Amino acid sequence: SAGVITTRAFLAKWASAYNFRRVSRAFQKFACKDYPDVNDTGMTIDEISNSVKTFNCTDCDPKCFSCHKSMNPRAFLFYSFDRSGLFNLSQSKSVAILRDDGAISAKSDVLVDGVTPKYKGESILTLKEYAGKLAEQPEYRDCLSRRLVNFALGRDPMDPQEKQFAKFSERLGQLDFRIQDFFREFLTSAEFVDE
């Protein structure tokens, strides 16, 4: 429930038809991930919607498609949620994604009809599946561990991780990302007590 509340608060703070900075910050804050993901091969030119055909180029300056091939399948997953962060498939003004002219955007604005979004070559149909793919990566585990440790120590979440706390990153993965268990173990550890 805390995740839902913070997600809804974040969306409310950054409310707009579409805001690249908002989405980029959301991925950095919630997924410990840059957006777009330079390590994602993304979609092919034929899979990206014709409504963004101007981005379907390999000789653009800057190369717009190099970002949109990764961004568009991510955007596709957010069409099931409204601006408050709630699951909402109704086509109303409460949808999170609008076109530049204020009209309601549709999934066909980002991917060709019938195309399944992919992340690193694997199909992803829901945000939950995408979150699972991100969580499998050691970079995510290390980033989340650093933020939790810094939070417990009263530091800025983005501060670098000190060596004596590095082992807790692996423990977070071993605990299957159970935050309560992680804090219970960390707050009773010798490392925390010594700090």
N, C-alpha and C positions, 0 to 999 in steps of 0.2 A: 504493500500500500504506500510506503514511503516513496518508492520509485515513481508511482503514478502521480503522487502529489508534487514531487519536484519536477517531473516532466511537464505537468500541467502549468505549474508556476513559470517554468522556463518559457513555454509557448506563449503564455499570457504576456510575459515581459517583452518578448521579441515579436509580438503579433504584427503581421503584415501579410500582404498577398503572397509574396515570396521574398525571402531575404537571404542571400547567399551567406552573409556574415552570420546570421542566426543559425543556419544549418551547419556551417563550419564550426561554430562555437559549440553547438549541441553535440556534434560528434567528438570534439576534443574533450568536453566536460563529461559526457555520459559514456562514451565508448573508447576513450583514450586513443582516438584514431583521427588521422588527418582526412580531410574531405576536399577534393576527391583523393582516392587512394592510388598513389602512383604505382603501387605493386599489383594492382588489379588490371587484368587484361581487358575486362569490360565486355561490351557488346560490339558486334560488327556494324559497319555502316548500313547494311541492309536491315538490321534489327532496330535501329534507331528511327523514331517516327519521322515521317516526311514533314511534319509541322516544324521541325527544327532542321530542315534540309540545309540551311545555310551553314550549319555546324558540321555537315557530313562532307568534310573535305580533308585532304591530307596535306595541302599546301597553304593552309591559312596562316596568317601571321597576326596574332598568335594562333597556334594550332588548336582551335576551339574543340574539335572533335576528340582530341587526346584527353580532354577532361570529361566531355559529355558522354563518352562511351562508358565511363565509370559512374558518373553522377546520375544519369537517367534511370538505370535500374534501381538505384537507391531511392530516387524520388518516387518511382512506381509503387514502392511499398508503403508510402505515406498517404496514399489516396484513400485508405480505409479509415482515416482518423480525421476528426474535426479540429478546429482551432483550440479547443479546450484540452486536447490530448485524448479525447474519448473515442473509442471505436464507433464509427458512424458512417454507414454506407449511403445515407440519403444524400441526394444531390440538392443541397440547399446552400444558402449563403454562409452557413457555419462551416463549410468545408475548409480545410487548411490551405488548399492550393487554388489560387485564382490565376487567370491569365493577366497579361499586362493591362488589358482593357477592362479588367474587373469581372469578366465573365468566368463562370465556373470551369475549371480545367478538368479534363478527362484523362484517363490512363493512356489513351491513344495519342495524347500530346507528347509523350516521352518515348513510348515503344510501339512498334508495329503491332496491330491486333494479332493475338494468338502467340506472341513471343513471350517466353518465360524469362524473367530477369535472372541474371547470373552474377555470382561473385567468385572471382578467381576460377572461372570455368564451371562452377557448380550451380545448379538451379537453386534459387531461393524464392519461396512463395509468400513468406510472412516476415514481419519484423523480428518475430521470435526466432525464426530460423537464422536470420541474418545475425542477430545478437549471439546465437550459439556459435556461428562461424568466427565471429570476432573474439569471443571468450576462449576459443580453443588455442589462440595464439599466445605464446609466452610474453610478447610485448604488452598485451592487454593485462595479463596477470601481474606483471611487474609494475605497470603504471598504476593499477588499482591498489596494489599493496602499498606502494609509495604514498598514495593519497590517504589511505586509511591510517598508516603509521603516522604521517604528518598531522592528520586530524587529531589523533590520540595525544600527540605531543604538543598540540596547540600551535602548530606551525602552518605556513601557507601550504596548501595541498600540492603545489607545483614545485616546492623546494626539492633539491636533489636528495636521493636516498643515501644515508650514511651506511658504511660497510657493515657495522654491527647489526643492522636491521635487514640485511639482504636475504637472510635465510627465511624470513617471514613471507617473502614472495612465493617461494616453493610451497610453504605450508598453506597458503591461501588456495592454491590449486589442489593440494591434497585434501583440503576440507571442502572441496567442491563449491568454493565461493560462498560458503555459509558465513555471513558477516558477523553474526552473533558469536559463533564459535571462534572466529578469527580474533575478535576483540577480547573475548574471555581468555584466550591463550596468550595474546600479546600483552594484555594489561597485567597478567600474573607472571610474566617472564622476567628473568634476571636482567635482561637488556633494558626493559622498561623501568624497572625498579631502580637500576643504576643511573638511569638518565635523570 
